Amino acid sequence: MTTTTSELTGDLEQGDTAGAPGTRKRRKGGGGLGAYLIVRFLLIFPTIFILLTTVFFLMRSTGDPITAALGGRLPPAQLAQRIHEAGYDRPLIVQYFSYLGGIVHGDFGTTISDHRPVLDVLKTFGTATLELAVYALIVAFIVGIPLGRLAARWRDRFPDAVLRVFAILCYATPVFFLGLLLKLVFSVKLGWLPVAGRASTSTEIEIESLPHPSGFYLIDAFRTGDPNAVTDVLQHAILPAVALGLLTGGIFLRLVRTNVIGTYGSGYVEAARSRGVRERRLLRKHAYRPALIPIVTVIGLQVALLLAGAVLTETTFEWKGLGFQLYTYLQERDFVAVQGIVMLLAVIVAVTNFIVDVVAALIDPRVRY
């Protein structure tokens, strides 16, 4: 059979195309998202391990937990017996590997001050902190995103100047100081909202009487079927959520403003403007949505900030969560409990950052490479 010149040329062109570097790169790039997510997920474990190790040795740098918590309260012989029973007289490296082995099997130790399993403390009070963090994030979104958009719309004018000062005050004011001001104004002076706690005593009794309460008071209040219980829980949550949410809301405001202004000067916005698109539509359709992408990427960092602020917020409003318990255990010098709480907070931050990385990779493919 005779091969024509056109057929030979076509075969050569197909072979060159199949072997071209650009084509090979595109074929390899098809699994970019999967590889990226696997790497990000695997990074959670060394992060938690490093934090766990650091906290363990920092806690032990002051001595054994029994002496730290009960030193001076017990006779020396009884104190030495307690130390021996807990295994704190063994070499430090042996204690470390024993602690790691316990964590693998779900044993985080027992608190010294109230003799409770640390895992039980985490389950009981972790949901309260998580609930407060969700409320605070909602406040941060409500305050930061619309006001940031408004500040960009009125760039370098009086509303923009006022909103920038407001943003600085939000994230520069200590959260405990803001919490005290809110309590004085809305609870003591005006009497509109409760002073402290997650709910009134009657609502707490009603929630605790439920079979298998979730620990999230708002969910459990809905489960009771009592509208007054739902209202009571929401009223108790307003001031702590505002005090903690404004801290992050100020950061969101500045971030949205900066990114909206940046997208205003991009090529596609200028092209839309040249076609006669109105400024309001430019802001809503062309500049606003791309400016929200950086918000997603910093949410993980803000969760860490929220958890750090929760310690002061929960103490100020007597919101019985991990922050409140952490403060209590620090006063008791109960380093076993402190170690478990800090580890759980580290896990929450690490997992949250992974979720944020997944969302950011789905929104913007550039973060995968």
Secondary structure, DSSP 8 states (H G I E B T S, - for coil): ----HHHHHHHHHHHHHHH-HHHHHHHHHTTHHHHHHHHHHHTHHHHHHHHHHHHHHHHHTT--HHHHHHTTTS-HHHHHHHHHHHTTTS-HHHHHHHHHHHHHTT---B-TTT--BHHHHHHHHHHHHHHHHHHHHHHHHHHHHHHHHHHHHTTTSHHHHHHHHHHHHHHHS-HHHHHHHHIIIIIIIS--S-SSSSS-HHHHHHHHTSSS--S-HHHHHHHHT-HHHHHHHHHHHHHHHHHHHHHHHHHHHHHHHHHHHHHHTSHHHHHHHHTT--HHHIIIIIIHHHHTHHHHHHHHHHHHHHHHHHHHHHHHHT--SHHHHHHHHHHTT-HHHHHHHHHHHHHHHHHHHHHHHHHHHHH-GGGG-
